[in-house]
Amino acid sequence: MGPIKYKALLNVDLGEGYGNLQCGPDEKLLPLIDFANVACGFHAGDPLIMMNTVRMCKEHSVKIGAHPGLPDLQGFGRREMKLQPEELTAITVYQVGALKAFLDRLDVPLHHVKPHGVLYGMMCRDLDVAIAVMKGIPVGVPVFGLAGTKMEKAAHEVGVDFWAEMYGDVKYDAKGMLVIDRIKKPWDLDDVRKHVEQQITTESVTAVDGSNVHLPVKSYPISICCHSDSPGCEGIISTTRSVCDKFNKEHGWS
């Protein structure tokens, strides 16, 4: 197992407040990231927040993806729900379309779609769920997802380009699946550095049980995800940025 084959790029979930409630320090994070996954109103975000987030991303030359989730504002999209396949397709079309309307106003392209929270986890485990969501993604727009899962398989079946994700502030289990917390827990920044370095330099990760797990990212483009609602997110994202910059410089990617 060697290093990843592409430049290490950083994505972060943004625009996850609602009304007068702010989730993360989005304006402070924008200079540190390459991609923003913008909440589309179902798990977080509202029209004004979406509009302002798109504007700020454009000002910082951050590429924008849609971040659709389950219709669960109170649970922040981190509680599992049972929806029919046509509902999953429809809520994806609805949320992506809402964000795209704001993008079109500022002549900004939709770069990708990154499902949120438990919906992401459901897609990793359940092929029918993953296919239903993929069918709601616009033609020609890639999906960010977890390699080696039903999400990857569904992308190929539906014809959606796939980008493999790694995680700076999420742990993995012994099967290489994400351990999703309803409420994010704090990280020691040295642990973040080691966690990210291991993934991008060896395509592997130390699981919660101490085992070493291969990450089957193949030759996909790579993006490392961090979360704006993690305690100490500025430090986590800054540390991840530093690790990525060091790796990219060592491998000839500016």
N, C-alpha and C positions, 0 to 999 in steps of 0.2 A: 504494500500500500504506500503510495507516494503522495505528493502534494496535488491539490486541485489543479485543473488544466486551464483555468481561466482566471482573469483578474478577480480578486475578492472584492465584492461590492456589498454595500450595507443598506438594508431596508428597515424602516421603522413605521409602526402604526401611528397615524396622526389624526387629528380632528375628532377625538373620541370624548369630547365633552358633550354637554346637552344643556341648552338654555344658558343660564348664568353659571352653570357648573363647569369648571375646567378640569380636564383629566391630567394632562401632562404639559410640560413646559415647551410646547411645540416650537415657538420662535427661537429658543435657545438650541434646539436640536437640529434645526434645518441646516445650519452650516456644516454639520458633521456627517450628513447622510447623502446617499445617492438616489434612493427611491423612497417615496412616501406611499403607504397604503392608507387611503383616506376612507374613514367610516362613512357609510352611506345612509344612515338614518334608522336602521333596524335594531342594532345592538347599541349604537351611540351615534352622535352627530345629529345635526339638524340643518335646515337649508342655509341659515346664516353662517354657521360654523363651516359647512362645506364650501360655501363661496369664499370665505376669508382664507381657509386653508389652501384652496387652489391658487388664490392670488399670491399668498406667501411662498408657496412652492415655486411658482413661476419666477418670482423675484429672486429666489436663491438657485434657480436652474436645477431644481430637484424634479426628477421624473415622477409621474403620478400614476398610481394604480388604484383600482377600486377594491374596497375591503368589505364585501358583503357578508352579513351574518344572519343568524336566526332572528326572528322577530321577538326579541327578549330584552327590552331596555333595562328592566329591573335586575335581571341576572347578567347583564353585560355580555350576552351571547355565549355564556359559558355554562349553560344548562342544556342538557340534551332534550330535543323535542322530536316527535314523530310526525313527519310531513310526507305527503304523497309525492311521487316523482314529479308530477306536473306542477305541484306547489313549489318544489325546490327550484325547478327551472324558472318559474314565474318570479319568485322573489329575487333570483339572481338577475334576470332581465330588468326588473323594476329598479333595483339598487344601482346596478351599473349604469342604467339609463339616466337615473337621477344625477349621478356624478358627471356623466358625459355631457349633460346639458350645461353644467357650470364650466367644464373644460372647453366646450365649443365657444362659449361667450368670450373666452380669452385666447382662442386659437391655440389651445394646448392639446397634444395628442394623449390618448389613453395608452399608457405603456404596458400595463398588465392587470391581471385580476389576482388577488390574494384572499382566499376565503378566511373568515375570522373564527377564532376560538373553537368551540365544540363542533361547529360545522366542518372545520378543517379536520378535526379528529375523526368525525363520522365518515368523511370522504376517504381518509386513510384506511379505514376498516371495512367499509361497505361499498362495493363496486356500483350497486344501483344508485346509491346516494351520489357517489362521485360522478357517474355518467349524467345524472339529472342536472347537477350543477354545471358541469362542463357544457351542456347543451344551451345554457343561458349566457355563455361567454361570447362576445362578438367575434366574428370570423377574423382571423389574423392577429388576435390579441393573445399573448401567452399567459399561462397560469404559473404562479409560484407555488410549489408544493414539496412534499416530502418524498424523496426518491425511494424506490423499493416498496411502495405501498399501492393500494388500490387507486389512489389519486393519480399516480404515474400511469398505471394501466388504462384508466379511463381517459386520460388525456390523449393517449395514442389511439384508442378506439374511436374517439369523437373527432380527432384531428386537430387538437389544440396543442400548440407548441409548449414545451415543458421546461421550466427553470427549476433547478434543485435548490432547496433551502437548507441552510445550517442555522443553528441558534446560539446566540450569545448569552441569553438569560433564561433558557429552558433546559431542563435535564431530560435525559433519555432513559428508557428502560432497557432491559437486556435483549429485547427484540428490535431495538432501534426506533421504537415509537416514542412520541413526546409525552412527558409527564405534565399534563396541563393542570395548573392550579387555578381554582376559582378566584382567589386573591393572590397576586404576585408576592413572592417572598424576597427579602433582600439577599444580595450576593456580595461576597468579599471580592474586591477588584482583582486581586491576584488569582483568584479562582476563575474569574471571567477571562483573564488573559490566558491562562492555561487551557481552559475549555475551548476557546476560539482557536488558539494556536494548534492544539491537537487536531481539531477538525480540518483546518485548511492545509496543514502540512502532512497529515497522514491519512486523510479520508476515513478517520475513525474517531470514536468518542468513548470515554469511560462512563459506563452506565451507573445508575443509582446503586446497583448491587456490587459494583467494583469490577465488573467484567469489561473487557475491551470489545467494542462492537464496530464492525465495518459499516461505513456509510456508502451505499452503492450509487454514488452520484454520477458514475460513468463519465461521459464527455459533455454533460449538460453545463450551460452557464450557471454560475453559482451566485447566490445572494445570501448574506448572513442577516438574520432577523433579530431585532431587539424590540422591546416594548416600552412605550412612553408611560405606562402605568406601573412599571416596576419601581419599587422603592430605590432611590438613588440612581434613577435612570440616566441622568447626565453623566455620572461617572462610568456607568456600564457602557453607554454608547461611545463615550470618549475613549475608553480603554479598547473597545472593539475596533474603533476607527484606527487607533494607533497600531494595533496588531495587523489589521488589513493593509495599512500604508507600508509598514515594514515588510510584509510578505510581498506586496506588489513591487516595491523597489528592488528587493532581492531577486525577483524573477523578471525584471525588465519591463514591468508595466507601470507607466507613470500615473 
